Amino acid sequence: MAADDGSALYRHRGTRAVQRMVEYAPCTGGLALWVHHHDVRAGEADASTEPGHAPAWTDGTTVFYGAAFDALPLPLQAGWVAHEVLHVALRHTQRLGELKRVLGDVDERLFNTCADAIVNSTLAHLAWLQLPRDAVQLDRLLQLALGVQQPVEKSLLEWDVERLYRAIDDRRPPRADDGRASVASSRAGGAGRRQGDGGAAAGDGDAAGSAVRRIDGPRSATVRALGSAMAADLRTGADAAGDDAPEDEAERSREWSERLLRAHAGDGAHSMLRALIADLPRSRTPWPQVLRTRLAHALARRPTLSWSRPSRSYIANQGRGGAYRRMPWEPGTSHAKPVARLALMVDVSGSVDDALLERFAREVQALTRRFEAQLVLVIGDHVVRRVEHCEPGHCDLRAIEFHGGGGTDFVPLLEEADRHRPDIGVVLTDLEGPADFRPRWPVVWAVPPAHAGAVAPFGRKLVLED
């Protein structure tokens, strides 16, 4: 009896599917052995959390199997298990939680569809497993929602789930005259979800209890329609994974990334991964931390020798080392600069999201206040439009208007900043324009996520994404 109980510990509804995965792809299929598996029984508490009656789903660490999983043919079971295992390995549930902390409002259903498209396209080349008939593919999603036509291999190398979600999320706040309709649609959507319709209402996945939901734009509506035939399989909530300390989650992301890379290399042509996809989990250092480190090093007030004043020890000993011995002159120290200075150049010909600009402004204000640094604000595009001097912590970047369209020349901006002899300069730009003037002070190019691939002419590039 004890032996039976012990062996039962390793049996679950997905056991045969895991065996098939390990048989055909020993290394990448073996990733399923790092994941917890749990059968949801009738009347079990977890049965009520089954999203949209999916046969399998995950909370980021465990793959759950509903009763409907048993009725699936083995190749389709293998497809579902491989799909959920890659969700866990790519840390999609945890990354959804992190994106919520950054953006605040994230539509869980749209994010789920984006993650499904990446995972399905990664597995679609395998003949020994079967994906659901209505599985969303990345190349079709990009073509219909964004008008991007490219081979799926190239798409997998370029798009991660955060970038894909940001690109398709064009939901807008409802207008004043949409208020009653939004409330009615949200109530209707809630009733539909209780009846198991999959929750295709606009804004599904927003915070529970919100009376007014954002309205889908054309891209969001297209993606929502593509994913409406599939049940959501990323479970979130107060008890879901993803609330660990940042350093713990960074370590787990690093571990899973290494497992994926080793497994892909071990299986070679038989790997479950079509390519070394861009969506591999990464241990990211948040850009505010990088910015603080760079500015702290440049704006710190460093003491230098001053031969015009003695050191404190020389004064305390009155210049004597003993009863009749005179000490040699010992110079004191003074700050090289009375006040540190930061030059912030803003390229208004680019395009910066309002939320990103507000967060960037808060970081700059906090840093200038902390280091008691003066701020020289240079605003322009191909010419300098405005120059302002701000006291520490008193610079409002939110009033700056961006008109887009290119036509940037960084030379006038850098030359104007150089006139004020800053300790370091930060350029908020899309990096589209010449920069033939290279100052002696360090330069940080702060770039929005949409232009992460741009090349900085010199200095350091900092992509403003999390």
C-alpha positions in Angstrom: 0.0 0.0 0.0 2.8 2.3 0.9 4.5 1.6 -2.5 1.3 2.3 -4.3 0.9 5.6 -2.5 4.4 6.6 -3.2 4.1 5.8 -6.9 0.8 7.7 -7.1 2.7 10.8 -6.1 4.3 10.9 -9.6 1.1 10.1 -11.6 -1.2 12.7 -12.9 -3.4 13.2 -16.0 -0.6 14.5 -18.0 1.8 11.6 -17.3 1.4 10.0 -20.7 1.9 13.4 -22.5 5.1 14.1 -20.5 6.4 10.6 -21.5 5.7 11.4 -25.1 7.5 14.7 -24.9 10.6 13.1 -23.3 10.5 10.3 -25.9 10.5 12.7 -28.9 12.5 15.6 -27.4 14.4 14.3 -24.4 16.0 17.7 -23.3 13.3 20.2 -24.1 10.5 17.7 -23.3 12.3 17.1 -20.0 11.5 20.7 -19.0 8.1 19.3 -17.9 10.0 17.5 -15.1 10.9 20.8 -13.5 7.2 21.8 -13.3 4.6 20.8 -10.7 1.5 18.9 -12.0 -1.9 18.7 -10.3 -5.1 17.0 -11.1 -8.2 19.0 -10.2 -10.9 16.7 -8.8 -14.6 17.2 -8.7 -15.6 19.3 -5.8 -11.9 20.4 -5.1 -11.4 24.0 -4.2 -9.2 24.6 -7.2 -11.9 23.4 -9.6 -13.7 26.8 -9.3 -10.5 28.5 -10.6 -10.5 26.7 -14.0 -10.6 29.6 -16.5 -13.1 29.2 -19.3 -13.1 25.4 -18.9 -9.7 24.9 -20.4 -8.5 21.3 -20.2 -5.2 22.5 -18.7 -3.9 25.8 -17.4 -1.1 27.2 -15.2 -0.5 29.6 -12.4 3.2 30.1 -13.3 4.6 27.2 -11.3 2.1 24.3 -11.6 0.2 22.8 -14.5 -3.4 22.0 -13.6 -5.5 19.4 -15.4 -9.3 19.5 -15.5 -11.5 16.5 -16.1 -11.8 17.3 -19.8 -8.1 16.6 -20.3 -8.7 12.8 -20.0 -10.9 12.7 -23.1 -8.3 14.3 -25.4 -6.2 12.1 -27.8 -2.6 11.7 -26.8 -1.1 14.0 -29.4 -3.4 16.8 -28.3 -2.6 16.1 -24.7 1.1 16.5 -25.5 0.3 19.7 -27.2 -1.5 21.1 -24.2 1.2 20.0 -21.7 4.0 21.4 -23.9 2.1 24.7 -24.2 1.6 25.0 -20.5 5.2 24.0 -19.7 6.5 26.7 -22.0 4.2 29.3 -20.3 5.9 28.3 -17.0 9.4 28.2 -18.5 9.0 31.6 -20.1 7.6 33.1 -16.9 4.5 34.5 -18.6 2.4 34.6 -15.4 5.1 36.4 -13.5 5.8 38.8 -16.3 2.1 39.6 -16.5 2.3 40.6 -12.8 5.4 42.7 -13.4 3.7 44.4 -16.4 0.8 45.3 -14.2 3.1 46.9 -11.7 4.6 49.0 -14.5 1.5 50.0 -16.6 -1.2 49.7 -13.9 -3.9 48.7 -16.4 -3.2 45.4 -18.3 -5.9 43.4 -20.0 -5.2 39.9 -18.9 -7.0 38.3 -21.8 -5.1 40.3 -24.4 -1.8 39.4 -22.7 -2.8 35.7 -22.6 -3.5 35.7 -26.3 -0.1 37.4 -27.0 1.6 34.7 -24.9 -0.4 31.9 -26.6 0.6 33.2 -30.0 4.3 33.0 -29.2 4.1 29.6 -27.5 1.9 28.1 -30.3 4.3 29.3 -33.1 7.2 27.9 -31.2 5.6 24.4 -31.1 3.8 24.5 -34.5 6.7 22.8 -36.4 6.4 19.5 -34.4 4.6 16.6 -36.0 4.4 14.4 -32.9 2.1 16.8 -31.0 -1.1 18.5 -31.9 -2.2 22.0 -31.1 -5.9 23.0 -30.7 -7.7 23.7 -34.0 -8.2 27.4 -33.1 -4.7 28.0 -31.7 -3.5 31.6 -32.4 -0.3 31.8 -34.4 2.2 34.7 -34.1 2.6 35.4 -37.8 -1.2 35.6 -38.3 -1.7 37.9 -35.3 1.0 40.3 -36.5 -0.4 40.3 -40.0 -4.0 41.0 -39.0 -3.4 43.3 -36.0 -0.3 45.2 -37.0 0.0 44.7 -40.7 3.4 43.0 -40.3 4.1 40.3 -42.8 7.3 38.2 -42.1 8.3 34.6 -41.6 7.4 33.1 -38.3 11.0 32.3 -37.5 11.9 36.0 -37.9 8.9 37.0 -35.8 10.0 34.7 -32.9 13.4 36.3 -32.9 12.1 39.8 -32.7 8.9 39.8 -30.6 8.7 39.1 -26.9 5.4 39.1 -25.0 5.8 42.6 -23.4 6.6 44.3 -26.8 3.8 42.4 -28.5 1.2 43.4 -25.8 2.3 47.1 -25.9 2.0 47.1 -29.7 -1.5 45.7 -29.8 -3.0 47.4 -26.7 -4.7 50.5 -28.3 -7.7 50.5 -25.8 -8.9 54.0 -25.0 -10.8 55.3 -22.0 -14.5 55.7 -22.7 -15.9 59.1 -23.5 -18.3 60.8 -21.2 -21.3 59.7 -23.3 -20.0 56.1 -23.3 -20.4 55.8 -19.5 -23.8 54.1 -19.4 -23.0 51.8 -22.3 -19.7 50.8 -20.7 -21.4 49.9 -17.5 -24.0 47.9 -19.3 -21.5 46.1 -21.4 -19.4 45.3 -18.4 -22.5 43.8 -16.6 -23.4 41.9 -19.8 -19.8 40.7 -20.1 -19.8 39.5 -16.5 -23.0 37.6 -17.0 -21.6 36.0 -20.2 -18.5 34.9 -18.4 -20.5 33.3 -15.7 -22.2 31.3 -18.4 -18.8 30.2 -19.7 -18.6 32.3 -23.0 -14.9 32.8 -22.6 -15.1 36.5 -21.6 -14.7 38.3 -24.9 -16.0 41.6 -23.6 -13.7 44.6 -24.1 -11.4 45.2 -21.1 -11.8 41.6 -19.7 -9.1 41.1 -17.2 -9.1 44.6 -15.8 -9.4 45.0 -12.0 -12.5 43.4 -10.7 -15.3 45.7 -9.7 -14.4 48.6 -12.0 -17.6 50.1 -13.3 -16.1 51.7 -16.5 -13.9 49.7 -18.8 -11.6 50.8 -21.5 -12.9 50.5 -25.1 -11.0 48.3 -27.6 -9.3 50.0 -30.5 -9.0 48.2 -33.9 -5.8 46.3 -32.9 -7.1 45.2 -29.5 -10.4 44.2 -31.0 -8.7 42.1 -33.7 -6.5 40.2 -31.2 -9.5 39.7 -28.9 -11.4 38.1 -31.7 -8.5 35.9 -32.6 -8.2 34.6 -29.1 -11.9 34.3 -28.3 -12.2 30.7 -29.5 -9.5 29.6 -27.0 -10.1 29.4 -23.2 -7.7 31.5 -21.1 -5.0 29.3 -19.6 -2.9 31.8 -17.5 -4.4 31.9 -14.0 -3.8 35.1 -12.0 -5.2 36.3 -8.7 -4.2 37.0 -5.1 -2.9 33.4 -4.7 -1.1 33.2 -8.1 2.6 33.1 -8.5 4.5 36.3 -9.3 4.5 38.1 -6.0 8.0 37.1 -4.9 10.7 39.5 -4.1 12.3 41.0 -7.3 15.7 39.4 -6.5 14.1 36.0 -6.1 12.1 36.3 -9.4 15.3 37.5 -11.2 17.1 34.4 -10.0 14.3 32.1 -11.1 14.2 33.8 -14.5 17.9 33.2 -14.9 17.6 29.6 -14.0 14.7 29.0 -16.5 16.6 30.8 -19.2 19.6 28.6 -18.7 17.5 25.4 -18.7 15.8 26.5 -22.0 19.2 27.3 -23.6 20.8 24.0 -22.5 17.7 21.9 -23.5 17.5 23.5 -26.9 21.2 22.9 -27.6 20.8 19.3 -26.4 17.9 18.4 -28.6 19.2 20.2 -31.7 16.9 19.6 -34.7 14.4 17.7 -32.4 14.0 20.6 -30.0 10.5 21.8 -29.0 11.8 25.4 -29.6 11.7 26.4 -33.2 14.4 29.0 -32.6 16.1 30.7 -29.6 13.1 32.9 -29.3 13.2 36.6 -28.2 10.7 35.7 -25.4 13.3 33.9 -23.4 13.0 35.0 -19.7 15.6 37.6 -18.9 16.8 38.9 -15.6 16.3 42.6 -16.3 17.7 45.5 -14.3 15.0 48.2 -14.2 16.0 51.3 -16.2 15.5 53.6 -13.2 18.1 51.7 -11.3 20.6 52.0 -14.2 19.8 55.7 -14.5 20.4 56.3 -10.8 23.7 54.5 -10.8 25.0 56.5 -13.8 23.9 59.8 -12.5 25.1 59.1 -8.9 28.6 58.4 -10.2 28.7 61.6 -12.3 26.9 64.0 -9.9 28.6 62.9 -6.7 30.6 65.8 -5.1 34.2 64.6 -5.0 36.7 66.2 -2.7 40.0 67.5 -4.1 43.2 68.8 -2.4 43.2 72.5 -1.5 46.6 74.1 -0.8 45.0 77.3 0.3 43.8 75.8 3.5 45.3 73.3 6.0 43.8 70.0 6.9 41.7 69.6 10.1 44.4 67.4 11.7 47.1 70.0 11.0 44.9 72.7 12.7 44.1 70.4 15.7 47.8 69.7 16.3 48.7 73.4 15.7 51.2 72.3 13.1 53.3 70.4 15.6 54.1 66.7 15.9 55.8 66.9 19.3 57.2 69.4 21.8 59.7 70.9 19.5 58.9 69.3 16.1 57.0 71.1 13.3 54.8 69.1 11.0 55.1 69.6 7.3 52.2 71.5 5.6 49.2 69.3 5.1 46.8 70.5 2.6 43.0 70.3 3.2 40.2 69.3 0.9 37.4 71.1 -0.9 34.7 70.1 -3.4 35.8 70.4 -7.0 32.4 72.1 -7.8 30.1 73.9 -5.4 27.0 72.4 -7.2 26.8 69.5 -9.6 25.0 70.1 -12.9 22.9 67.8 -15.1 22.1 68.6 -18.7 18.8 67.1 -19.9 18.2 67.3 -23.7 14.7 66.5 -24.9 14.2 65.7 -28.6 10.6 66.9 -29.2 10.6 65.5 -32.8 10.4 62.0 -31.4 7.4 60.2 -29.9 7.3 59.5 -26.1 4.3 58.0 -24.3 2.7 60.2 -21.7 3.0 57.6 -18.9 6.7 57.0 -19.8 7.4 60.7 -19.8 5.8 61.2 -16.4 7.8 58.3 -14.9 11.0 59.6 -16.4 10.3 63.1 -15.1 9.7 61.8 -11.6 13.1 59.9 -11.7 15.0 63.0 -12.9 13.4 65.2 -10.3 14.1 62.8 -7.5 17.8 62.4 -8.6 18.4 66.2 -8.9 16.9 66.7 -5.4 18.9 63.9 -3.9 22.2 65.1 -5.3 21.3 68.8 -5.0 22.2 69.2 -8.7 21.2 72.0 -10.9 19.3 71.0 -14.1 19.8 72.6 -17.5 16.9 71.7 -19.7 17.6 71.9 -23.5 14.5 71.4 -25.7 14.7 71.2 -29.5 14.8 69.1 -32.6 17.0 70.3 -35.5 17.5 73.6 -33.6 17.3 74.6 -29.9 13.8 75.7 -29.1 14.1 76.5 -25.4 16.7 76.5 -22.6 15.7 76.5 -18.9 17.6 76.4 -15.6 15.8 74.4 -12.9 16.5 74.2 -9.2 17.0 70.7 -7.8 13.7 68.8 -7.9 11.8 71.5 -9.7 11.5 70.6 -13.3 8.2 69.7 -14.9 8.8 67.7 -18.1 5.1 66.8 -18.4 4.4 70.1 -20.0 6.6 69.3 -23.0 4.8 68.6 -26.2 6.2 66.0 -28.7 5.2 66.6 -32.3 6.9 63.6 -34.0 8.0 63.2 -37.6 11.8 63.1 -37.3 14.1 65.9 -38.5 16.4 65.8 -35.5 20.0 67.1 -35.4 21.7 66.5 -32.0 24.6 68.8 -32.7 22.8 72.1 -31.7 21.4 70.4 -28.5 24.8 69.0 -27.5 26.6 72.2 -28.2 24.1 74.3 -26.2 24.4 71.8 -23.3 28.2 72.0 -23.5 28.1 75.7 -23.0 26.8 75.1 -19.4 29.7 72.7 -18.6 27.6 69.8 -17.1 28.9 66.8 -15.3 26.7 64.5 -17.3 24.1 64.7 -20.0 20.9 62.7 -20.7 19.2 62.8 -24.1 15.5 61.7 -24.3 15.2 60.8 -27.9 14.4 58.1 -30.5 18.0 58.3 -31.8 16.9 59.3 -35.3 19.4 62.0 -36.4 23.1 62.9 -36.7 25.3 63.6 -33.7 28.6 64.9 -35.1 29.6 66.7 -31.9 30.9 64.6 -29.1 31.3 66.4 -25.8 33.9 65.5 -23.1 31.3 64.7 -20.5 29.4 61.4 -20.5 26.2 61.1 -22.4 23.2 58.7 -21.7 20.7 58.3 -24.5 17.3 57.5 -23.0 15.3 55.7 -25.7 11.6 54.6 -25.7 11.0 50.8 -26.1 9.7 51.3 -29.7 13.3 52.4 -30.7 15.2 49.9 -28.7 17.1 48.7 -31.8 18.5 52.1 -32.6 22.3 52.5 -32.3 23.8 55.2 -30.1 26.6 57.2 -31.8 28.6 57.3 -28.5 28.0 57.1 -24.8 25.5 54.6 -23.3 22.0 53.7 -24.6 19.3 53.2 -21.9 16.0 51.6 -23.1 13.1 52.9 -20.9 11.3 49.6 -20.5 10.8 47.1 -17.7 
